[in-house]
Amino acid sequence: MHLQGWVHGDIKPENIFVRRSASTGTIKVTLIDFDLSQRPGNKPRRTRGSTLGYQPPEDFLNMPLDQYARDSWMLGATIYVTLTDKLPYGVDYDETRKVYRRWSDRKLSSTMLHIGATGTNTFPPIRTSKNQHLLGLMNKLMTCKVRDRPTIVELGASLVSLVSWGDKPSSHVLPVLQKAMRSE
């Protein structure tokens, strides 16, 4: 999509279908829901929306953005959600009541502007995955400073190597992809 000059604008588990071919075992990843897609070309554009919890820090600056880097952040947040069942930012989970509580707009904006300025993520660390390659990819995609964040195209080879191991699906990534496919 990026190679064709388009950005998705709303990458999240609900917009990703993952399936494995019964005949070849090949994994196919398909993006859906192109309502927020746009063709920014090579210049920054204003954002047209996104889903709470997947927004990068620069969304809160109210200025033109690098939409390709924005999609990268959203993919990183999607990996975070598939590994933790929690959003990296925007909600807290109340263990006592077993409910999610949405942050106020002020708290969300303040937090995101702070991590953008400091370059340090403050989301809870992931302790459920030992897959250092996947965690490293997620951290690269969620680089706080937009100028330092790689695009999905720049990481293309890394993404492919995570999803496939030789000609067979990687056993350490497939469960994460399947979990993303089942997410509601």
Sequence and secondary structure as in RCSB ss.txt:
>XXXX:A:sequence
MHLQGWVHGDIKPENIFVRRSASTGTIKVTLIDFDLSQRPGNKPRRTRGSTLGYQPPEDFLNMPLDQYARDSWML
GATIYVTLTDKLPYGVDYDETRKVYRRWSDRKLSSTMLHIGATGTNTFPPIRTSKNQHLLGLMNKLMTCKVRDRP
TIVELGASLVSLVSWGDKPSSHVLPVLQKAMRSE
>XXXX:A:secstr
 GGGT B S  SGGGEEEEE TTT  EEEEE   TT B  TTS B      TT   GGGGG S B HHHHHHHHH
HHHHHHHHHSS SSSEEEETTTTEEEE  HHHHHHHHHHHHHH    S    S   HHHHHHHHHHT SSGGG  
 TTTTHHHHHHHHEETTEE TTTHHHHHHHHH  
